[in-house]
Amino acid sequence: MCYADEETKTMPLEHLTLELIAGGLTETQMRDVLGTLGQTTHLDFFDFLSYIPLFIHIHDNILNNPLGGVT
């Protein structure tokens, strides 16, 4: 919700990249995630549901290591 656009209810990939960095993903992991999304420019709710394991992983990493670092 923090990164979703109020009008379109979507999240730009730039904001997803911030989430990936905050979640402690490595450069390789981030490239893999963004490569999997292909030409997509925004994520909607159904995309979020499709990638819920990724977002849970990111959430857990932020909670377990709030000051950063790759795990």
C-alpha positions as CSV (number, residue, x, y, z in Angstrom):
1,M,0.0,0.0,0.0
2,C,2.8,2.4,0.8
3,Y,4.1,2.4,-2.8
4,A,0.8,2.0,-4.6
5,D,-0.5,4.8,-6.7
6,E,-3.8,6.0,-5.2
7,E,-5.6,6.5,-8.6
8,T,-4.4,3.4,-10.5
9,K,-3.9,1.1,-7.5
10,T,-0.7,-0.1,-9.1
11,M,3.0,0.0,-8.0
12,P,5.6,1.2,-10.5
13,L,8.7,-1.0,-11.0
14,E,10.9,1.7,-9.5
15,H,9.1,1.3,-6.2
16,L,9.4,-2.5,-6.5
17,T,13.1,-2.0,-6.9
18,L,13.2,0.0,-3.6
19,E,11.4,-2.9,-1.9
20,L,13.9,-5.4,-3.3
21,I,16.8,-3.4,-2.0
22,A,15.1,-2.9,1.4
23,G,14.4,-6.6,1.5
24,G,18.1,-7.4,1.2
25,L,18.0,-9.1,-2.2
26,T,21.4,-9.3,-4.0
27,E,21.9,-7.7,-7.4
28,T,21.6,-11.1,-9.1
29,Q,18.3,-11.8,-7.3
30,M,17.0,-8.4,-8.2
31,R,18.0,-8.9,-11.9
32,D,16.2,-12.2,-11.9
33,V,13.0,-10.8,-10.4
34,L,12.9,-7.8,-12.7
35,G,13.8,-10.1,-15.7
36,T,10.9,-12.4,-14.9
37,L,8.5,-9.5,-15.0
38,G,9.7,-8.7,-18.5
39,Q,8.2,-5.6,-20.1
40,T,5.8,-4.9,-17.2
41,T,6.0,-1.3,-15.9
42,H,3.5,-1.6,-13.0
43,L,2.3,-4.3,-10.6
44,D,-1.3,-4.6,-9.8
45,F,-3.1,-6.5,-7.1
46,F,-3.1,-9.8,-9.1
47,D,0.6,-9.5,-9.7
48,F,1.1,-9.0,-5.9
49,L,-0.9,-12.2,-5.3
50,S,1.2,-14.0,-7.8
51,Y,4.4,-13.0,-6.2
52,I,3.3,-13.1,-2.5
53,P,6.1,-15.5,-1.5
54,L,8.6,-12.9,-2.7
55,F,6.9,-10.2,-0.7
56,I,6.7,-12.4,2.4
57,H,10.5,-13.0,2.0
58,I,11.1,-9.3,1.7
59,H,8.9,-8.5,4.7
60,D,10.7,-11.2,6.8
61,N,14.1,-9.9,5.8
62,I,13.2,-6.3,6.8
63,L,11.8,-7.5,10.2
64,N,14.8,-9.7,10.9
65,N,17.5,-7.3,9.8
66,P,16.0,-3.7,9.9
67,L,19.4,-2.0,9.5
68,G,20.2,-3.8,6.2
69,G,22.7,-6.3,4.9
70,V,22.3,-9.2,2.7
71,T,20.9,-12.4,4.2
